Amino acid sequence: MAIETPLGMLLLTGGQGRRLGGPKHNRPHPSGGTWGGFLVRVFRDVFPRGPVQILGEPLPDIEDLVDNGITVVSDPHQGPAVAISTWARSEPPPTIRWWVVPCDQVAWTAADLSAWFSLAGDADPKGRGWVMAREGEREQPLGGFIGSMLLPLVASFEETRVRDMVARLPRCIVKSDAYRGIDVDFPADLEAWAETRPKLT
């Protein structure tokens, strides 16, 4: 299942998770480790050599950060849009595109990510836009892919909301059942997700 391709993972772990009573990145996952660690393992299952940038708080279950090609980038804690712009200014490793995923999108599996990435490559082969999902009438940028050619522009932004940032960028909208960007924000979301008990596949 592993795909050798220049894709990186940008994992957002800086949120406070107030609606769930605390940070989400280090919550225990049913498969072992933390929510954030689970997503890193999903990514590495498909892209074993892809760089991983943790934007925010480090993960207690991911060790040997330098040896694993995993680095932690400081989050100014002014919201995800400011964090992404800050990251873009940090000279991320060269890739064609980045999977921008918050630590609470824990419904992803390796099979879904592989299929979603394939669709992104078809929609934006050279990484010139932000490939995102459409759910109903809404565009969902997180869980999507940002082309590395956009990073200099993103680095110059001062938007405080991701939607405002995305509105200024070229984007490719894709509708697919492979997209698993379901945020776990509220206790009811947590209960509904826990019933599915997602595992690495």
C-alpha positions in Angstrom: 0.0 0.0 0.0 3.0 2.4 0.6 3.3 5.1 -2.1 6.7 6.6 -2.8 5.8 10.2 -3.6 6.8 13.7 -2.4 4.0 14.4 0.0 4.3 15.9 3.4 2.0 15.9 6.4 1.2 19.0 8.4 -0.5 18.0 11.6 -2.3 20.7 13.6 -2.0 20.1 17.3 -2.2 23.5 18.8 -5.9 23.7 19.5 -7.2 23.9 23.1 -10.1 21.6 22.6 -12.3 23.6 25.0 -15.5 22.0 23.8 -14.2 18.6 24.8 -12.6 19.8 28.0 -9.0 19.8 27.0 -6.4 19.3 24.1 -7.2 16.7 21.6 -3.8 15.8 20.2 -2.8 13.6 23.2 -6.2 11.9 23.8 -5.9 8.1 23.8 -6.8 6.4 20.6 -8.5 2.9 20.6 -5.6 1.5 18.4 -3.0 2.7 20.9 -1.1 5.9 21.3 -2.7 9.3 20.9 -5.1 10.9 18.4 -2.2 12.8 16.8 0.1 9.7 16.8 -2.7 7.7 15.1 -2.8 10.1 12.2 1.0 10.1 11.9 0.9 6.3 11.6 -1.9 6.5 9.0 0.2 8.9 7.0 3.4 6.8 7.3 1.6 3.7 6.4 1.0 5.2 2.9 3.9 7.6 2.6 6.7 6.1 4.7 9.3 8.6 3.6 7.1 11.7 3.6 8.2 14.5 6.0 5.9 15.2 9.0 5.6 18.6 10.5 3.7 18.8 13.8 2.4 22.4 14.1 1.8 23.0 17.7 2.3 20.6 20.6 4.6 17.6 20.4 3.1 14.1 20.6 4.2 11.9 23.6 4.0 8.7 21.5 6.2 9.8 18.6 9.9 9.4 19.6 13.2 10.1 17.8 11.8 13.1 16.0 14.8 13.9 13.9 15.5 10.2 13.0 11.9 9.8 11.9 11.8 12.9 9.7 9.3 14.4 12.1 9.7 18.0 13.4 7.7 20.2 15.6 7.0 23.8 14.5 5.9 26.4 17.0 2.3 27.6 16.9 1.6 31.2 18.0 -1.8 30.0 19.3 -3.8 32.6 17.4 -5.9 30.2 15.4 -5.1 27.7 12.6 -4.8 30.3 9.8 -2.1 32.2 11.7 -0.4 28.9 12.5 -0.4 27.8 8.9 1.1 31.1 7.7 3.7 30.9 10.5 4.6 27.3 9.3 4.8 28.5 5.7 7.5 31.0 6.8 9.5 28.3 8.5 10.9 26.9 5.2 9.2 23.4 5.3 11.0 20.5 3.5 10.5 20.4 -0.3 7.5 18.4 -1.4 4.9 18.8 -4.2 2.0 19.1 -1.7 1.1 18.9 2.0 -1.7 17.1 3.7 -3.1 19.7 6.2 -4.9 17.7 8.9 -6.1 18.7 12.4 -5.5 16.2 15.1 -9.2 15.6 15.6 -9.9 14.1 12.1 -9.5 10.6 13.5 -11.8 8.8 11.0 -9.0 8.6 8.4 -7.6 5.2 7.4 -4.6 4.4 5.2 -6.9 3.2 2.4 -9.0 6.4 2.5 -5.9 8.6 2.5 -4.4 6.7 -0.4 -7.6 7.1 -2.4 -8.0 10.8 -1.5 -4.4 11.5 -2.4 -4.9 9.9 -5.8 -7.9 12.1 -6.5 -5.9 15.2 -5.5 -3.1 14.2 -7.9 -5.7 14.0 -10.7 -7.2 17.3 -9.8 -4.0 19.2 -9.3 -1.0 17.3 -10.7 1.6 20.0 -10.1 0.6 21.2 -6.6 -0.5 24.6 -7.7 -3.7 24.9 -5.6 -5.4 23.8 -2.4 -7.3 20.5 -3.1 -10.3 20.3 -0.7 -13.6 18.5 -0.3 -17.1 19.7 -0.8 -19.7 18.6 1.7 -23.1 19.8 0.7 -22.7 23.5 0.1 -19.5 23.9 2.2 -15.9 23.6 1.2 -13.7 21.8 3.7 -10.0 22.8 3.3 -8.7 20.9 6.4 -8.0 17.3 5.6 -7.1 18.5 2.1 -3.8 19.2 0.3 -2.0 22.5 -0.2 0.4 22.7 -3.1 3.9 23.8 -2.1 3.9 26.4 -4.8 1.4 28.3 -2.7 3.6 28.5 0.4 5.3 31.8 -0.4 1.9 33.4 -0.8 0.5 31.8 2.4 3.5 33.0 4.3 2.6 36.6 3.5 -1.0 36.3 4.8 -2.4 37.7 8.0 -5.8 36.1 7.9 -7.1 34.7 11.2 -9.6 32.3 9.7 -8.7 29.4 7.4 -11.7 30.1 5.2 -10.5 33.7 4.6 -7.1 32.4 3.7 -8.4 29.8 1.3 -10.6 32.4 -0.4 -7.4 34.1 -1.6 -5.9 31.0 -3.1 -6.4 28.9 -6.2 -8.3 25.8 -5.2 -9.6 22.5 -6.6 -12.9 21.2 -5.2 -13.4 17.5 -5.1 -16.4 15.5 -3.9 -15.4 12.0 -2.8 -16.4 9.3 -0.3 -12.7 8.9 0.4 -12.6 12.2 2.3 -12.7 11.5 6.0 -12.3 15.0 7.4 -14.8 14.6 10.2 -13.9 16.8 13.1 -14.5 15.6 16.6 -15.5 18.8 18.3 -18.3 18.0 20.8 -19.0 15.2 23.3 -21.7 13.9 20.9 -19.2 13.8 18.1 -16.8 11.8 20.4 -19.6 9.3 21.2 -20.6 8.8 17.6 -17.0 8.3 16.5 -16.2 5.9 19.3 -18.8 3.6 18.0 -16.9 3.1 14.8 -13.6 2.3 16.5 -11.5 3.1 13.4 -8.2 1.1 13.1 -5.2 1.3 10.8 -5.8 -0.7 7.6 
